[in-house]
């Protein structure tokens, strides 16, 4: 009987130890589940932020492309305007040069004709 009492006590100790181990493992599993849930929530929040950032980046790219196109259009318009103005000034210069040459010829002819009677 004494042997059986010792065996029963040993088994009670083993049972208590197994129960404590089970309780400890349950607490660890609960802690791990809580940690995993918080990490999943944080990951979902990060995904949401990433989607928002992607949308902002796409919007910024589209806006920069529109600005680039508008700037290029302005540059082209300015260059064409400058070219037209340059052509107009060139033709005006040629006309003035031609008029000047005509006046110069006319003056030299007048001077020559004025000098001839003096001779």
C-alpha positions in Angstrom: 0.0 0.0 0.0 2.8 2.3 0.8 4.3 1.6 -2.6 1.0 2.4 -4.2 0.7 5.7 -2.2 4.2 6.7 -3.5 3.2 5.7 -7.0 0.0 7.7 -6.8 1.9 10.7 -5.4 4.5 10.4 -8.2 1.6 10.2 -10.7 -0.1 13.2 -9.1 3.2 15.2 -9.4 3.5 14.1 -13.1 -0.1 15.1 -13.7 0.4 18.5 -12.0 3.6 19.0 -14.1 1.8 18.0 -17.3 -1.1 20.4 -16.4 1.4 23.2 -15.7 3.2 22.5 -19.0 -0.2 22.4 -20.9 -1.2 25.7 -19.2 2.2 27.3 -20.1 1.9 26.0 -23.7 -1.7 27.4 -24.0 -0.6 30.8 -22.8 2.3 30.8 -25.3 -0.1 29.8 -28.1 -2.5 32.6 -27.1 0.4 35.1 -26.9 1.6 33.9 -30.4 -1.9 34.2 -31.8 -2.3 37.7 -30.4 1.1 38.7 -31.8 0.3 37.2 -35.2 -3.1 39.0 -35.3 -1.4 42.4 -34.5 1.2 41.7 -37.2 -1.5 40.8 -39.8 -3.4 44.0 -38.8 -0.2 46.0 -39.2 0.5 44.3 -42.6 -3.0 45.2 -43.8 -2.5 48.8 -42.7 0.8 48.9 -44.6 -1.0 47.5 -47.7 -3.6 50.1 -47.4 -1.0 52.9 -47.1 1.0 51.4 -50.0 -2.1 51.4 -52.2 -2.7 55.0 -51.3 0.9 55.9 -52.1 0.7 54.1 -55.4 -2.3 56.1 -56.3 -0.6 59.3 -55.4 2.5 58.4 -57.4 0.4 57.5 -60.5 -1.4 60.9 -60.1 1.9 62.7 -59.7 3.3 61.0 -62.8 0.2 61.9 -64.8 0.4 65.5 -63.6 4.1 65.7 -64.4 3.4 64.3 -67.9 0.7 66.9 -68.4 3.0 69.7 -67.2 5.8 68.4 -69.4 3.4 68.4 -72.5 2.2 71.9 -71.7 5.8 73.2 -71.3 6.8 71.5 -74.5 3.8 73.1 -76.3 4.8 76.5 -74.8 8.4 76.1 -75.9 7.3 75.1 -79.4 4.9 78.0 -79.6 7.6 80.4 -78.4 10.1 79.0 -80.9 7.6 79.3 -83.7 6.8 82.8 -82.6 10.5 83.7 -82.5 11.1 82.1 -85.9 8.2 84.1 -87.4 9.4 87.3 -85.8 13.0 86.6 -87.0 11.7 86.0 -90.5 9.7 89.2 -90.4 12.7 91.2 -89.1 14.9 89.6 -91.8 12.5 90.6 -94.6 12.1 94.1 -93.1 15.9 94.4 -92.9 16.3 93.3 -96.5 13.6 95.8 -97.6 15.4 98.6 -95.6 18.7 97.5 -97.1 17.2 97.6 -100.6 15.7 101.1 -99.9 19.0 102.3 -98.5 20.8 101.1 -101.6 18.3 102.8 -103.8 18.7 106.0 -101.9 22.4 105.7 -102.1 22.3 105.2 -105.8 19.9 108.1 -106.2 22.0 110.4 -104.1 25.2 109.5 -106.0 23.4 110.1 -109.3 22.1 113.4 -108.0 25.6 114.4 -106.9 27.1 113.3 -110.2 24.6 115.3 -112.1 25.1 118.3 -109.9 28.9 118.1 -110.4 28.7 117.8 -114.2 27.4 121.3 -114.8 30.2 122.7 -112.7 32.8 121.2 -114.9 
